[in-house]
Amino acid sequence: MTDIKYITETKKLIDDLKSVCANYGLGNDGNEFKIISQVFLYKYLNDKFSYEVKKVNPELASAENFQTAYEQMPDSKRQFLLARVGNKAPHLKPNQLLSHLYNNQNQNNFAEIYFDGTLRNISQENISLYSITSASGAKDKMFDDLSQFITDASQRDNFCKALVNKLVNFSFEKMFSEKYDFFATIFEYLIKDYNSDSGGKYAEYYTPHAVARIMASILMGEAQDVKDVKVYDPSAGSGTLLMNIAHAIGEQNCTIYSEDISQKSSNMLRLNLILNNLSYSIPNIVKGNTILEPSYLNQKFDYIVSNPPFKLDFSDYRDNLDKDSNRERFFAGIPNIPKKDKDKMAIYLLFIQHIMYSLNEKGKAAIVVPTGFITAQSGIEKKIREALIDRGWLRGVISMPSNIFATTGTNVSVLVLDKNVGSEKIVLMDASKLGETVKEGKNQRTVLSAEEEQKIIDTFNQKQAIEDFSVVVSAEEIKAKNYSFSAGQYFEIKIEYVEISAEEFTEKMNNFETTLTKLFEQSNQLDKEILENFKKLKFNN
């Protein structure tokens, strides 16, 4: 079976689940995302469990009926089996398997006792593996009581039966040997209709993969044998940046930490980690306010990636940030509250400073920023740029094409930091002319080809200077340009010279002289006419 067939079958399952929701009046309902994503997750975890136990128990692997064989297994043997599975999959009891739900779907009160009850118990019994932590330390539940979203209680059993019947004939087990790109595609399809915030205040829940791949490849550079490192995103969204850097490093070589104020995006991130074989980092997901109450303030990280919200009203807690305890973290200052449009407060400036504070002594970071940041002549923006240069932390900047994000017209750049890079050979790149514009719904987006992505990565990592594309400069040169990080201000201005003969030069000069003489005569005549008309003006009583 090819990847295309895997993808097609999985997308059909997602569409079938959406169809069930629509048939029961939940199409485009605010709770539809919870139902689709949680039912999908239950199926995935069910199949992941079966896959892992079959790998360590040949009897279950060869059993004609897995459900029956697992039910008949003695408790002591089952506990030993679960210990061998460890944290590779949830620990499911026989009555928590999908096949058990299918076999009992005609029981009374199926929705409450069997369907919701099963998901509720799985969530409680695997809380240490799959629960997200809030800033207060409380653990969330992985599954809601999904049948309760059907307001007509008489339809709840039928609704849950319909979901089970869509799941039972599908299996993920044959797909678990597939690689990251396959599940990245599935994840995007799963969340595509729910990837927005109605207020439009937050960054996209996922960063375009081209940007994420570029950031990950540049951060890794020529690094080899990277092991036991900590990776952090203080504004994680659904985790696309984290997935890319983790896969570039190697899932087994890194631990992921994240924070995000949005419960919705934190749930997306949990699902993304599970789909990408990174579930061991789920306990490190924190739902909270990174700027006001950072959960990892006392930790330092090897790699940080971030696409923070650019503008957001934080006036409610702005004054709480302006304390002595935050002086080191927010060294360049805290944006003031504007008299109008509070939601345009430049919160990303706080995220940049927080990231700088959170890097360890060898730390590296890649941050998406509005391109206006790299040339601002004063204020917090310039203070941050000065600090990056004076500390020798700036590895380079990439100005990306317009509309690289479909949902915003803001031009963006990628800021690349390395605390050990020094003050020489800083790469400034203008990639704004790359890419092809495509239509996505009502929006236009610029898409980079694979060759263009690689050009950006290779040019940056190899510190190449390419005419009208990239320059390699020193900290002193950047200081001389008022700390501008814009590549265009460093490009050489070329004047083309064309050789002409003495006769051609004389002819051109004569033509210029004749033309100028005529223009001067016309100008003098016009001056006279204006003066004469001016004298004719009289006062009218």
C-alpha positions in Angstrom: 0.0 0.0 0.0 1.4 3.4 -0.9 1.5 6.6 1.1 -1.2 8.0 -1.2 -3.5 5.2 -0.4 -2.9 5.5 3.4 -3.6 9.3 3.1 -6.7 8.8 1.1 -8.1 6.2 3.4 -7.4 8.3 6.5 -8.9 11.4 5.0 -12.0 9.4 4.2 -12.3 8.3 7.8 -12.1 12.0 8.9 -14.8 12.9 6.3 -17.0 10.0 7.5 -16.8 11.3 11.1 -17.7 14.8 9.9 -20.6 13.3 8.0 -21.9 11.7 11.2 -21.7 15.0 13.0 -23.6 16.7 10.2 -26.3 14.0 10.2 -26.9 14.7 13.9 -27.0 18.5 13.6 -23.4 19.2 14.6 -22.0 20.2 11.3 -20.0 23.5 11.8 -21.0 23.4 15.4 -18.6 24.8 17.9 -18.1 21.3 19.4 -17.5 19.5 16.1 -13.7 19.9 16.4 -13.7 18.2 19.9 -15.8 15.3 18.6 -13.8 14.7 15.4 -10.3 15.1 17.0 -11.1 13.1 20.1 -12.8 10.2 18.3 -9.9 10.2 15.8 -7.4 10.2 18.7 -9.3 7.3 20.5 -9.1 5.2 17.3 -5.4 6.0 16.8 -4.5 5.1 20.4 -6.6 1.9 20.2 -4.7 0.8 17.2 -1.4 1.9 18.6 -2.0 -0.2 21.7 -2.8 -3.3 19.6 0.3 -2.7 17.5 2.6 -2.4 20.5 1.2 -5.4 22.5 1.4 -7.6 19.4 5.1 -6.7 19.0 5.9 -8.1 22.5 3.4 -10.9 22.6 3.4 -13.5 19.7 0.3 -15.2 21.0 -1.8 -12.0 20.6 -0.1 -11.3 17.3 -1.3 -14.6 15.9 -4.6 -14.8 17.6 -7.6 -15.2 15.3 -9.6 -12.8 17.5 -7.5 -10.3 19.3 -10.4 -9.1 21.6 -11.1 -12.6 22.8 -7.5 -13.5 23.3 -6.8 -10.3 25.3 -9.9 -10.8 27.5 -8.9 -14.4 28.3 -5.4 -13.4 29.3 -4.8 -13.8 33.1 -4.5 -10.5 35.0 -0.9 -11.2 36.1 0.2 -11.8 32.5 -1.7 -8.8 31.3 0.1 -6.5 33.8 3.4 -7.9 32.7 2.5 -7.2 29.1 1.5 -3.6 29.9 4.8 -3.1 31.8 6.7 -4.2 28.6 4.7 -1.7 26.5 5.7 1.1 28.9 4.9 4.6 27.6 4.8 3.6 23.9 1.0 3.3 24.0 -1.9 3.9 26.5 -2.6 1.0 28.8 -6.0 -0.3 27.7 -8.2 -2.9 29.4 -10.2 -5.4 27.4 -13.4 -3.4 27.9 -11.7 -0.2 26.6 -11.0 -1.5 23.1 -13.0 -0.4 20.1 -14.0 -4.0 19.4 -15.6 -4.2 22.8 -17.7 -1.1 22.1 -18.7 -2.5 18.8 -19.8 -5.8 20.3 -21.9 -4.0 22.9 -23.4 -1.2 20.9 -26.9 -2.5 21.3 -26.8 -2.4 25.1 -29.0 0.1 27.0 -27.5 3.5 27.7 -24.7 2.7 25.3 -23.6 6.4 24.9 -23.2 7.1 28.6 -22.0 3.8 30.0 -20.0 2.3 27.2 -18.9 5.1 24.9 -18.4 8.1 27.2 -17.5 5.8 30.1 -14.7 4.1 28.2 -13.2 7.4 27.0 -13.5 8.9 30.5 -11.7 5.9 32.1 -8.9 5.9 29.5 -8.3 9.5 30.2 -8.2 9.1 34.0 -6.0 5.9 33.9 -3.4 7.4 31.5 -3.3 10.9 32.9 0.4 10.8 33.5 1.1 10.0 29.8 -1.3 12.2 27.9 -2.6 15.0 30.1 -1.8 18.7 29.5 -0.8 20.8 32.5 -2.3 24.2 33.2 -0.2 27.0 34.7 -1.7 26.1 38.1 -0.5 22.5 37.8 -3.9 21.0 37.2 -4.1 18.2 34.6 -6.7 18.3 31.9 -8.8 15.4 30.7 -8.0 13.9 27.3 -11.6 13.1 26.4 -14.9 15.0 26.9 -18.2 13.3 27.4 -18.9 13.5 23.7 -22.4 12.3 23.6 -23.5 15.3 25.7 -23.0 17.5 22.7 -26.2 16.0 21.3 -29.0 18.0 22.9 -31.6 15.4 22.1 -30.9 12.7 24.7 -32.9 10.1 22.7 -30.4 10.4 19.9 -27.2 10.0 21.9 -27.0 6.2 21.6 -27.5 6.3 17.9 -24.9 9.0 17.5 -22.2 7.1 19.3 -23.1 3.9 17.5 -22.7 5.7 14.2 -19.2 6.9 15.2 -18.1 3.4 16.3 -19.3 1.9 13.1 -17.2 4.4 11.1 -14.1 3.5 13.2 -14.4 -0.3 13.3 -13.5 -1.1 9.7 -10.5 1.2 9.6 -7.0 0.4 11.0 -3.9 2.4 11.7 -1.8 -0.6 12.5 -0.4 -1.1 9.1 0.7 2.6 9.0 2.8 2.8 12.0 6.0 2.2 10.1 5.4 5.3 8.1 7.4 8.5 8.6 6.6 12.0 9.7 5.5 13.6 6.4 2.6 11.2 6.2 1.1 12.0 9.5 1.9 15.7 9.1 -0.4 15.6 6.0 -3.1 13.8 8.0 -2.9 16.3 10.9 -3.3 19.3 8.7 -6.3 17.7 7.0 -7.8 16.9 10.4 -7.6 20.5 11.7 -8.0 22.4 8.4 -11.6 23.5 9.1 -10.9 24.5 12.7 -7.5 26.2 12.2 -8.6 29.7 13.1 -9.4 31.9 16.1 -12.7 33.8 15.6 -11.2 37.0 17.0 -8.2 36.8 14.7 -5.9 37.8 17.5 -3.6 34.8 17.6 -1.0 33.6 15.2 -1.9 30.7 12.9 -2.3 27.5 14.8 0.3 26.0 12.5 3.2 27.7 10.7 3.6 26.9 7.0 5.8 23.8 6.7 8.2 25.6 4.3 9.0 28.2 7.0 9.2 25.5 9.7 11.6 23.3 7.6 13.8 26.3 6.9 14.0 27.2 10.5 14.8 23.6 11.6 17.4 23.1 8.9 19.2 26.3 9.7 19.2 25.8 13.4 20.7 22.3 13.0 23.2 23.5 10.4 26.0 21.0 10.2 25.4 19.7 13.8 25.8 16.0 14.3 25.3 13.6 17.2 23.0 16.1 19.0 21.7 14.2 22.0 19.7 14.8 25.2 18.7 18.4 24.3 15.7 20.5 25.4 13.6 22.2 22.8 11.1 24.9 23.7 8.4 26.9 22.0 6.8 29.6 24.2 3.9 30.1 21.8 3.5 26.6 20.4 0.2 26.7 18.6 -0.4 23.2 17.1 3.4 22.5 17.2 4.5 22.6 13.6 7.8 24.3 14.5 8.4 21.8 17.3 7.7 18.8 15.1 10.2 20.0 12.4 13.0 20.7 14.8 12.4 17.5 16.8 12.5 15.4 13.6 15.7 17.3 12.4 17.3 16.5 15.8 15.8 13.0 16.1 12.8 12.3 18.3 14.9 10.0 20.6 17.5 12.8 21.1 15.3 15.6 22.4 12.6 16.5 24.9 10.0 19.1 24.0 8.6 21.8 26.2 5.8 24.2 25.2 3.5 26.9 26.5 0.4 28.4 24.9 -2.5 30.4 26.3 -5.0 28.7 24.0 -6.7 25.4 25.2 -7.6 24.7 21.6 -4.1 24.9 20.3 -2.8 22.9 23.2 -5.2 20.1 22.4 -4.0 20.2 18.8 -0.4 20.0 19.9 -1.1 16.9 22.0 -2.6 15.2 19.0 0.3 16.3 16.9 2.8 14.9 19.3 1.0 11.6 19.5 0.8 11.3 15.7 4.5 12.0 15.4 5.8 9.6 18.0 6.6 12.3 20.5 4.0 11.5 23.1 6.6 11.2 25.9 6.8 15.0 25.8 3.0 15.6 26.4 3.5 16.1 30.2 5.6 19.1 29.2 2.7 20.9 27.4 1.5 23.8 29.5 -1.6 25.8 28.9 -0.9 29.2 30.3 0.2 32.7 29.8 3.9 32.6 28.9 4.5 36.3 29.3 2.6 36.8 32.7 3.1 33.4 34.3 5.9 31.5 32.5 6.1 27.9 33.7 9.7 27.4 32.6 11.2 30.6 33.8 13.9 28.8 35.7 14.8 26.5 32.9 17.2 27.2 30.0 16.9 25.5 26.6 19.2 24.3 23.9 16.9 25.2 21.0 13.9 27.6 20.9 11.5 28.0 18.0 8.6 30.5 17.9 6.0 32.1 15.8 4.6 34.4 18.5 1.4 36.5 18.1 2.5 39.9 16.7 -0.2 42.1 18.1 -2.4 41.4 21.1 -4.0 43.4 23.9 -2.2 42.6 27.1 -3.2 45.9 28.8 -5.0 43.9 31.6 -1.7 42.7 33.0 0.8 45.1 31.4 1.6 46.8 34.7 2.2 43.4 36.4 5.1 42.9 34.0 6.8 46.2 35.0 8.4 44.9 38.1 12.0 44.6 39.3 11.7 40.8 39.1 11.2 41.1 35.3 14.0 43.7 34.6 16.4 41.1 33.4 13.9 39.2 31.3 12.4 42.3 29.7 15.7 44.3 29.5 14.6 46.4 26.5 11.3 47.5 28.0 7.6 46.7 27.9 5.4 48.2 25.1 3.1 51.0 26.3 -0.6 50.9 26.0 -1.8 52.9 23.0 -4.6 55.3 23.4 -6.5 53.6 20.6 -6.4 50.0 19.3 -5.2 48.2 22.3 -5.2 44.9 20.4 -2.3 46.3 18.3 0.1 46.1 21.3 3.3 44.6 20.0 3.4 41.6 22.3 6.0 39.8 20.1 8.6 42.1 21.5 8.1 40.5 24.9 8.3 37.0 23.4 11.7 37.9 21.7 13.1 39.1 25.1 11.6 36.0 26.8 13.3 33.8 24.3 16.7 35.5 24.7 16.3 35.1 28.5 15.5 31.4 28.1 18.5 30.3 26.1 21.2 28.3 27.8 24.9 29.1 27.4 25.0 27.3 24.0 21.4 28.1 23.0 20.1 28.7 19.5 16.8 30.1 18.4 14.7 30.9 15.3 11.9 33.4 15.7 9.3 34.7 13.2 9.0 38.5 13.5 7.2 41.2 11.5 9.7 42.6 8.9 9.2 46.1 10.4 11.2 44.9 13.4 14.5 44.6 11.5 14.6 48.3 10.5 12.8 50.2 13.3 14.8 53.4 14.0 14.1 53.6 17.7 12.2 52.1 20.7 12.2 48.5 22.0 12.8 47.1 18.6 16.1 48.9 18.2 17.2 48.1 21.8 16.7 44.4 21.2 18.7 44.6 17.9 21.5 46.5 19.6 21.6 43.8 22.4 21.8 41.0 19.8 24.8 42.7 18.1 26.6 43.8 21.2 26.3 40.4 22.8 27.4 38.6 19.6 24.2 36.5 19.4 22.9 37.3 15.9 23.6 34.5 13.3 21.4 36.1 10.6 18.0 37.3 9.3 15.9 36.0 6.4 13.3 38.3 5.0 10.6 36.0 3.6 8.2 36.6 0.6 5.0 38.5 1.2 1.9 36.3 2.0 4.0 33.3 3.1 1.2 33.0 5.6 -2.2 32.8 4.0 -4.1 34.5 6.8 -2.0 37.7 7.2 -0.6 40.2 4.8 2.1 41.2 7.3 5.6 40.7 5.8 7.7 38.4 8.1 11.3 37.7 8.6 13.1 34.9 10.5 15.5 36.0 13.2 18.2 33.4 13.9 20.1 33.5 17.2 23.2 31.6 18.4 24.8 32.6 21.7 28.2 31.4 20.4 28.2 32.7 16.8 30.3 35.8 17.5 30.4 39.1 15.7 31.7 38.2 12.2 30.0 36.6 9.2 26.4 37.5 10.0 24.1 36.5 7.1 21.4 38.9 6.0 19.1 37.5 3.3 16.3 39.0 1.1 14.2 36.1 0.0 11.2 38.3 -0.7 11.3 37.8 -4.5 11.1 34.0 -4.3 8.0 31.8 -4.5 4.9 31.5 -6.5 1.5 33.0 -5.6 -1.4 30.6 -5.3 -5.0 31.1 -4.3 -6.2 29.5 -1.0 -9.9 30.2 -0.6 -10.3 34.0 -0.5 -6.6 34.5 0.3 -3.5 34.4 -1.7 -0.4 32.7 -0.4 3.2 32.5 -1.6 4.5 29.0 -1.9 8.2 28.2 -2.1 9.5 25.4 -4.3 11.7 22.7 -2.8 14.6 24.2 -4.8 14.0 27.6 -3.3 13.8 26.3 0.2 17.1 24.5 -0.3 18.6 27.7 -1.7 17.7 29.6 1.4 19.0 26.9 3.7 22.3 26.3 1.8 23.0 30.0 1.3 22.5 30.7 5.0 24.4 27.7 6.4 27.3 28.2 4.0 27.4 31.9 4.7 27.3 32.8 1.0 27.0 36.3 -0.5 24.8 36.3 -3.6 24.1 39.4 -5.6 20.7 41.0 -4.6 20.0 38.0 -2.4 22.3 37.7 0.5 25.2 39.5 2.2 27.7 38.4 4.9 28.5 41.3 7.2 30.2 42.0 10.5 28.7 43.5 13.7 30.7 46.7 13.0 29.1 47.1 9.6 25.6 46.6 11.2 26.4 49.3 13.8 27.4 51.6 11.0 24.0 51.1 9.4 22.2 52.1 12.7 21.7 48.4 13.6 19.6 47.6 10.5 19.1 43.9 9.8 17.7 44.5 6.3 19.8 42.8 3.6 18.8 45.4 1.0 20.6 48.2 2.9 23.9 46.3 2.4 23.6 45.4 -1.3 26.2 47.1 -3.5 24.8 49.8 -5.7 26.1 49.2 -9.2 26.3 51.9 -11.9 26.6 50.7 -15.4 29.0 52.5 -17.7 28.6 52.6 -21.5 31.6 53.7 -23.5 31.0 56.3 -26.2 33.2 58.2 -28.6 34.1 61.9 -28.4 31.9 62.7 -31.3 28.9 60.9 -29.7 29.5 62.8 -26.4 29.6 66.2 -28.2 26.4 65.3 -30.1 24.6 64.3 -26.8 25.7 67.5 -25.1 24.5 69.7 -28.0 21.1 68.0 -27.9 20.9 68.5 -24.1 21.8 72.2 -24.6 19.2 72.7 -27.3 16.5 71.0 -25.2 17.4 73.1 -22.1 17.4 76.4 -24.1 13.8 75.6 -25.4 12.6 74.7 -21.9 14.1 77.9 -20.4 12.4 80.1 -23.1 9.0 78.4 -22.4 9.5 78.9 -18.7 10.3 82.6 -19.2 7.2 83.1 -21.4 5.0 81.3 -18.8 6.4 83.6 -16.0 5.5 86.7 -18.0 1.9 85.4 -18.5 1.5 84.6 -14.9 2.7 88.1 -13.8 0.4 89.9 -16.3 -2.6 87.9 -15.1 -1.7 88.6 -11.5 -1.7 92.4 -12.2 -5.3 92.2 -13.6 -6.7 90.9 -10.3 -9.0 93.5 -8.7 -10.9 93.8 -5.4 -14.6 93.0 -5.8 -16.8 94.6 -3.2 
